[in-house]
Structures are given as structure tokens and as C-alpha cells.
């Protein structure tokens, strides 16, 4: 593209970041990154009755969690000292002087006038054609009512400029080249193009994306499952997986590949592959992508996210060596669990040996008299192993040797051993978890389980 790409995401601080808004932000961000352009974040906070810092923080949290960094904006001061160089988003509430200057310009051009205490825009009397990069050319005819008086309010009687006006002024002042947004905004675009024409400048190129629907085909609202980005954060989804999944809601690469990294998406994304039909949300597909991305996640990042979610669940890992924490979490990586589900899966690693709570069903099934006798045999075999020999391979070989000598299947030993170590029948690979726990901790848990009433 000859003109450098400049796009924006302009959410209103309503208290949540909808998944549709997050997809809009992502498509703009990917388009900018693919074309080497700029991505701008602009908070449309002119409705002072609805705005709050908490609502703004929700948007910023979601953007940062998704990794959607913006390229410019006013410097954000560090409350503990001078500016730290971080760029904040633009806020419409801080741009009123600019809006009123542009309103005066419309008056001077004869394109705006006062009526009933408000300022009206003198709308064109001709049909407006919207050239859309996704939908195609859309001809917006004036309705019968509008043909009589198509003019519309740009400044309310309370002096507050309306959304359509400030939206256009900001796009004009920021040099936005492409407006990529949901198709629910298509009905507003004729007004926006008329305003650009009134200012004597060409409108940006528009691209209206299809809506995101629920699995049953109904429009997704904030009350529907999967609608709010904060829920993905709280549930412990891998943000890379969410970004990957959002990219596939209305877009697809030419080769049909679906498991894509952020680098892959930047390389492949463009608007010519955005579909015109609505996208249906599929939580199973998202969960599958979470599993695949988590398996491929860098170990240090996996551990960092895991520790964060364990802390949220009240599990303090700081008392344990970093290598132990990393090894413990690694035993859960291939299970495809959300990070919020890690705590009940790996909490036994961080519990005192004498505090393991046995689930009643597990104890009844695996810690009966016969099972404890088998556990005693396994204990004796493992006591013969030195600490440095307490490895996955040696533990597996030792258990199978005891099972063979006792004339039982390996399962007769694995279940008691697992419950002794974890308190549950389900968990990470037994031999791996015992290696992580180490010789002394594993044997201590065996002895306690054998004495359990």
C-alpha cells in the first residue's frame, strides 16, 4: 500500500470488553502489523455518566493480556516518579477543544447550523455509496422521512458532541486510513462519509466484519458464554490460543491451517480472506487450541502463568526451589487443562507430607487392607533406591517388578501409590510425579497412607 496504514480500535468504557470488540481490535492490530503500519487505541469516553476508571482498566487489561500493543498516545506518568515512556491510549474526553474547532469549521462551511438549542449537520440529499472492502459497495438510500429532512444532530442541546461527529473528527485528525469494525456499524457509515466530505477530505477505506453468533445462531450478548474477555483471563486460557481462535472467527488463511502463532497470523492476515457470513462461536475448538498452544508454550512462560494462577488459588510456591516448581508444573502441561484448573491438579506437590487429604472414594478404592499390603512391598523396593536413582524409569521398573513378583497387575500397585502421593485417583503421570516429589517425600507419603485408618 502506497499510503502507510493507520488503523484504530475505539471502544467505549462500558465495564467489560466484549469478545466481538476484542476481535475487532485483533483484526485492526494484525492488519497494521502485516502492512507495517500503526495501530492506535482510542477510548470513546465522552459519555461521562457511564465512564469510570475501572471500566477503562478492564479494556486495558484485556488488550495487554491479548498482547495487542498500541503504537502511540500521550505519555503515561509513573505515580512514583517521572514518565516511564509507556504510551497511554487517546481519550476523547481530553479532545473537546479539537471537536469544537471542527464544529466551527462546519458552520463556516455552511454545513452546520443551530436549531432548538442543538447543532445540526446539513446532510446530503443524495444517496451515499459505501465502498466496503469486505461487504462490497453498499448504496445507502435516504428513507422517505429523511428525504423530507435528513439533517441530524451533531451537538446535543447540552453542548455534548455526538458519537458520529467525534468519531469522524478523530479519524480525520489521526490520519486513519482504514476503519475495520463490526457490520453493526455499517448503517452509520453514510453519515460518516458525508461528514468527511463536508470537511473536504477523503474518507478512510471501510471494512465491516460479520458478527459473532452463539452456536445456535443467535446474536451473542454480554450474558452469553464466552462473550466477555475477562472470563478468559479468570478461567486461565492461554492468551495465544484466544488470539488464534479470535482470528478464525470470520477469517481463514488460504491453506486452511488453524493452529497459528501470532507471528504466523501477522504474516498471513489480510482483509481479502475475511468472510462475509457471520461466525459461530465454538468453545470446544477454543479449548482444543488452548491445549495445543499450551503444549508448545515456552517452559518459562508456562511456569510463570501457572504460578500466577496457583497464587490466585492460595497456593504459595515461593517456599520451594524454582526447579521443583517448574518440574511439578511440567507434569500437568500435556493434560490440556486451563490454568485455573492447575491448582486442584498439582496442589499435592506443595502440601506438607502429613497433610495430604484422601478423597473418600479414592481411599475406599485404593487404600484398603489388601492395597496397603501391596503398597508396603512397593515401599520396600523404593527404599532400596538411592536418591539419585529415584528416576521415572527406575520407579516404573521397580513397580512392575514388585507386581510380577506378587502375581498381580501393575494397576494393583499404581492406584495405591497414586492415592498415597496425591490423595486422588486422577493426576499427572505416576512415575513422573514421584520423581518430582523425590525419594524422601514419596516414601513419607507411602508410610502415612499405610497407617491410614
C-alpha positions in Angstrom: 0.0 0.0 0.0 1.4 3.4 -1.0 0.0 5.3 2.0 1.2 3.9 5.4 -1.6 2.0 7.1 -3.1 3.7 10.2 -5.9 1.9 12.0 -7.6 2.3 15.3 -9.6 0.4 17.9 -12.1 2.8 19.6 -14.0 1.1 22.4 -16.4 2.7 24.9 -15.7 2.0 28.6 -18.9 0.1 29.4 -17.4 -2.1 32.2 -16.4 -5.1 30.1 -14.6 -5.9 26.8 -16.8 -8.0 24.6 -15.3 -10.8 22.5 -16.6 -9.0 19.4 -14.7 -5.9 20.4 -11.6 -8.0 21.1 -11.8 -9.5 17.6 -12.2 -6.0 16.1 -9.0 -4.9 18.0 -7.2 -8.0 16.9 -8.1 -7.6 13.2 -7.0 -4.0 13.2 -3.8 -4.9 15.0 -3.0 -7.8 12.6 -3.7 -5.6 9.6 -1.4 -2.9 10.9 1.4 -5.3 11.8 1.0 -7.1 8.4 1.4 -3.9 6.5 4.0 -2.3 8.8 1.5 0.4 9.8 0.3 1.9 13.1 -2.3 0.7 15.5 -4.0 3.3 17.7 -6.1 2.8 20.8 -8.7 5.5 21.4 -11.1 5.4 24.3 -14.5 6.9 23.4 -15.3 8.2 26.9 -17.5 11.2 26.1 -20.4 9.7 27.9 -19.4 10.9 31.4 -22.4 9.4 33.1 -21.3 5.9 32.1 -17.5 6.2 32.3 -15.3 5.1 35.2 -11.6 4.3 35.6 -12.5 0.7 36.5 -14.2 0.3 33.1 -11.2 1.7 31.3 -8.9 -0.6 33.2 -10.9 -3.6 32.0 -10.3 -2.6 28.4 -6.5 -2.0 29.0 -6.2 -5.3 30.9 -7.8 -7.2 28.1 -5.7 -5.6 25.4 -2.5 -6.2 27.3 -3.4 -9.8 28.1 -4.1 -10.4 24.4 -0.7 -8.8 23.5 -2.3 -6.1 21.4 0.2 -3.2 22.0 -0.7 0.2 20.6 1.8 2.5 18.8 1.2 6.0 20.0 -0.6 8.1 22.5 0.1 10.5 25.4 2.9 9.5 27.8 1.6 7.9 30.9 3.3 9.2 34.1 4.6 6.9 36.7 3.0 7.8 40.0 6.3 7.0 41.7 8.4 9.2 39.5 8.8 10.7 36.0 7.4 9.4 32.8 8.3 5.7 32.3 7.8 6.1 28.5 4.7 3.9 28.4 2.2 5.3 25.9 -1.4 5.5 27.1 -4.4 5.5 24.8 -6.1 8.6 23.5 -9.2 9.7 25.4 -11.9 11.6 23.6 -12.8 13.4 26.8 -9.4 15.2 26.5 -10.0 16.4 23.0 -13.0 18.7 23.3 -11.1 21.8 22.1 -10.4 20.0 18.9 -14.1 19.0 18.4 -15.4 22.5 18.9 -12.9 23.9 16.5 -14.1 21.4 13.9 -17.7 22.2 14.7 -17.0 25.9 14.0 -15.4 24.9 10.7 -18.6 23.1 9.7 -20.6 26.2 10.5 -18.2 28.3 8.4 -18.6 26.0 5.5 -22.4 26.2 5.8 -22.6 22.5 6.7 -23.9 23.0 10.3 -26.5 25.3 11.9 -28.4 25.7 15.2 -31.9 24.6 15.8 -33.8 24.0 19.0 -30.7 24.6 21.1 -28.7 21.9 19.3 -26.3 21.9 16.3 -27.5 20.1 13.2 -25.4 18.7 10.3 -26.7 19.6 6.8 -26.9 16.1 5.4 -26.5 15.4 1.7 -29.8 14.9 -0.2 -28.2 12.2 -2.4 -27.8 8.5 -1.8 -24.4 7.6 -0.4 -22.4 4.7 -1.8 -20.1 3.0 0.8 -17.2 1.1 -0.9 -16.6 -1.7 1.6 -13.5 -4.0 1.5 -15.5 -6.9 2.9 -19.2 -6.3 2.1 -18.7 -4.7 -1.3 -20.3 -1.5 -2.5 -23.3 -0.6 -0.3 -25.8 2.1 -1.5 -27.4 3.9 1.3 -30.7 5.4 0.1 -32.5 8.1 2.1 -35.8 7.0 3.7 -39.0 8.8 3.0 -38.7 10.5 6.3 -35.1 11.5 5.8 -35.9 12.8 2.3 -38.1 15.4 4.0 -35.4 16.4 6.5 -32.2 14.3 6.5 -30.3 16.7 8.7 -29.2 15.3 12.1 -27.9 16.4 15.4 -24.1 16.6 15.8 -24.1 18.6 19.1 -26.9 18.0 21.6 -28.6 20.8 23.5 -26.4 20.2 26.5 -23.4 21.1 24.4 -22.1 17.5 24.1 -20.9 16.4 20.6 -22.4 13.1 19.5 -20.5 9.9 18.8 -20.7 10.1 15.0 -19.1 13.5 14.9 -16.2 12.9 17.3 -15.6 9.5 15.7 -15.1 11.1 12.3 -13.1 14.1 13.6 -10.7 11.7 15.5 -10.3 9.5 12.4 -9.6 12.6 10.3 -7.1 14.2 12.8 -5.3 10.9 13.4 -5.0 10.1 9.7 -6.8 6.8 9.9 -6.5 5.1 6.5 -8.8 2.0 7.2 -11.8 1.6 9.5 -12.2 -2.0 10.4 -15.2 -2.7 12.6 -18.3 -4.8 13.1 -21.0 -4.8 10.4 -23.5 -3.4 13.0 -21.7 0.0 12.3 -22.4 -0.2 8.6 -25.7 1.7 9.0 -23.8 4.6 10.4 -21.2 4.9 7.7 -23.2 7.0 5.3 -23.3 9.8 7.9 -19.5 9.4 8.5 -18.7 9.6 4.8 -20.9 12.7 4.5 -19.0 14.3 7.3 -15.6 13.6 5.7 -16.9 15.1 2.5 -18.1 18.2 4.4 -14.6 18.6 5.8 -13.2 18.4 2.3 -11.2 15.2 2.8 -11.5 11.7 1.6 -13.0 9.1 3.9 -10.9 6.1 5.1 -11.5 2.8 3.5 -14.1 0.8 5.3 -14.2 -2.9 6.1 -17.2 -4.2 8.1 -16.7 -7.6 9.6 -19.5 -10.2 10.1 -21.0 -10.6 13.6 -20.1 -13.3 16.1 -23.0 -15.6 16.9 -23.7 -18.1 19.5 -23.6 -21.8 18.5 -27.3 -21.7 18.0 -27.1 -18.8 15.6 -28.4 -16.1 17.9 -26.6 -12.9 18.4 -24.0 -13.0 21.2 -24.8 -10.7 24.1 -22.7 -10.0 27.2 -24.7 -12.6 29.1 -23.7 -15.4 26.8 -21.0 -17.9 27.5 -17.7 -16.8 26.0 -18.8 -13.2 25.5 -16.5 -11.3 27.9 -12.7 -11.3 27.7 -12.2 -11.1 31.4 -13.7 -14.5 31.8 -11.0 -16.0 29.6 -8.4 -14.4 31.8 -10.0 -15.6 35.0 -10.5 -19.1 33.6 -6.8 -19.4 32.8 -6.9 -19.7 29.0 -3.7 -19.4 27.1 -3.8 -15.9 25.6 -2.0 -17.2 22.4 -4.9 -19.7 21.9 -7.5 -17.0 22.4 -5.8 -14.8 19.8 -5.5 -17.7 17.4 -9.2 -18.6 17.9 -10.4 -15.0 17.5 -8.5 -14.7 14.3 -10.5 -17.7 12.9 -13.9 -16.0 13.7 -14.6 -14.6 10.3 -11.1 -15.1 8.7 -9.1 -18.1 7.5 -5.7 -18.5 5.8 -5.6 -19.7 2.2 -4.1 -23.1 3.2 -6.7 -23.9 5.8 -4.2 -24.1 8.6 -5.8 -23.4 12.0 -3.1 -23.8 14.6 -1.3 -20.4 14.2 1.2 -18.4 16.2 1.0 -14.7 16.5 3.9 -14.5 14.0 2.0 -16.8 11.6 -1.0 -14.5 11.9 0.9 -11.3 11.2 2.5 -12.9 8.1 -0.8 -14.3 6.7 -3.5 -11.9 7.7 -5.2 -9.5 5.3 -8.7 -8.4 4.7 -9.2 -10.3 1.4 -9.7 -13.5 3.5 -12.3 -12.1 5.8 -15.7 -13.9 5.2 -18.9 -12.1 4.7 -21.0 -14.7 6.6 -21.4 -14.5 10.4 -19.0 -16.6 12.6 -20.4 -19.0 15.2 -18.7 -19.4 18.5 -17.3 -22.9 19.2 -15.9 -23.3 22.7 -14.7 -26.8 22.0 -12.5 -25.5 19.2 -11.1 -22.8 21.6 -10.3 -25.4 24.2 -8.6 -27.6 21.6 -6.4 -24.6 20.6 -5.7 -23.9 24.2 -4.4 -27.5 24.6 -2.2 -27.3 21.5 -0.8 -23.8 22.3 -0.1 -24.8 25.9 1.8 -27.9 24.8 4.0 -25.6 22.6 4.4 -22.8 25.1 8.0 -21.9 26.2 8.7 -23.6 29.6 9.5 -20.3 31.5 6.2 -18.7 30.3 4.2 -21.8 31.1 5.7 -21.8 34.6 5.1 -18.1 35.1 1.4 -18.3 34.1 1.0 -21.5 36.2 2.5 -19.8 39.3 0.2 -16.8 38.9 -2.9 -19.0 38.9 -1.7 -21.1 41.7 -1.2 -17.9 43.8 -4.8 -16.9 42.9 -5.9 -20.3 44.4 -4.0 -19.6 47.6 -1.0 -21.9 46.8 2.3 -20.2 47.7 5.1 -21.7 45.7 7.9 -19.3 46.9 9.0 -21.7 49.6 10.0 -24.3 47.0 13.0 -24.3 44.7 12.3 -22.9 41.3 13.4 -26.1 39.7 11.0 -28.1 41.8 8.1 -25.7 40.9 8.9 -25.9 37.2 9.2 -29.7 37.2 5.9 -30.0 39.1 4.0 -27.8 36.7 5.5 -29.6 33.7 3.8 -32.8 34.7 0.5 -31.1 34.0 1.3 -29.5 30.7 0.1 -32.2 28.4 -3.2 -32.6 30.2 -4.8 -29.7 28.3 -6.2 -28.1 31.4 -7.0 -24.4 31.8 -4.6 -22.6 34.1 -7.4 -22.1 36.6 -7.7 -25.9 36.9 -4.0 -26.4 37.7 -4.4 -25.9 41.4 -6.6 -29.0 42.1 -4.4 -31.0 39.8 -0.9 -30.1 41.2 -1.6 -28.8 44.7 -0.3 -32.0 46.3 3.2 -31.1 45.3 3.1 -28.1 47.6 1.4 -29.7 50.6 3.1 -31.0 53.7 3.6 -34.8 53.6 1.4 -35.2 56.6 -1.4 -33.1 55.3 -2.5 -34.9 52.2 -6.2 -35.3 52.3 -7.5 -38.6 50.7 -10.7 -38.3 48.7 -13.2 -40.7 50.3 -13.8 -42.6 47.0 -10.0 -42.8 46.4 -9.3 -44.1 49.9 -12.0 -46.7 49.7 -10.8 -48.0 46.4 -7.0 -47.8 46.8 -6.2 -47.8 50.5 -7.9 -50.9 51.8 -6.1 -53.6 53.7 -5.0 -55.6 50.6 -3.9 -52.5 48.8 -1.8 -51.3 51.8 -0.1 -54.7 51.8 0.9 -54.2 48.2 2.0 -50.6 49.0 4.3 -52.0 51.7 6.0 -54.2 49.2 6.5 -51.2 46.9 7.8 -49.1 49.7 10.4 -51.7 50.5 11.5 -51.8 46.8 11.7 -48.0 46.6 13.6 -47.7 49.9 16.4 -49.7 48.2 16.7 -46.9 45.6 19.2 -44.1 46.3 18.0 -40.5 46.0 19.9 -40.0 42.7 18.4 -43.2 41.3 14.8 -42.1 42.1 14.0 -41.6 38.4 11.0 -42.2 36.3 12.5 -45.2 34.6 13.7 -46.8 37.8 10.4 -46.2 39.5 8.4 -47.8 36.7 10.8 -50.8 36.5 10.6 -51.2 40.3 6.8 -51.2 40.4 6.5 -53.7 37.6 9.0 -56.0 39.3 7.0 -55.9 42.5 3.8 -56.5 40.7 5.3 -59.5 38.8 6.7 -61.0 42.0 3.3 -60.6 43.7 1.4 -62.1 40.8 -0.8 -59.0 40.3 -1.2 -56.5 37.5 0.6 -53.1 37.8 -2.7 -51.4 38.4 -2.9 -53.1 41.8 0.1 -51.0 42.8 -0.3 -47.8 40.8 -3.6 -46.8 42.3 -2.5 -47.1 46.0 0.8 -45.3 45.1 -1.1 -42.5 43.4 -3.5 -42.0 46.2 -0.7 -42.1 48.8 1.1 -39.4 47.0 -1.8 -37.2 45.8 -4.9 -38.2 47.7 -6.7 -38.7 44.4 -7.2 -41.4 41.7 -6.5 -39.0 38.8 -3.5 -36.8 38.3 -0.2 -36.5 36.5 1.8 -39.5 35.3 2.6 -41.5 38.5 6.2 -42.2 37.8 6.9 -38.6 36.8 5.1 -37.2 39.9 7.1 -39.4 42.2 10.4 -38.4 40.6 9.4 -34.8 41.1 8.4 -35.3 44.7 11.7 -37.1 45.3 12.6 -40.1 47.4 12.1 -38.8 50.9 8.8 -37.1 50.2 7.4 -40.1 48.3 8.4 -42.6 50.9 7.0 -40.4 53.7 3.6 -40.3 51.9 3.7 -44.1 51.4 4.2 -44.6 55.1 1.4 -42.3 56.1 -1.0 -43.9 53.7 -0.2 -47.4 55.0 -1.1 -46.2 58.5 -4.3 -44.5 57.5 -7.4 -45.9 59.2 
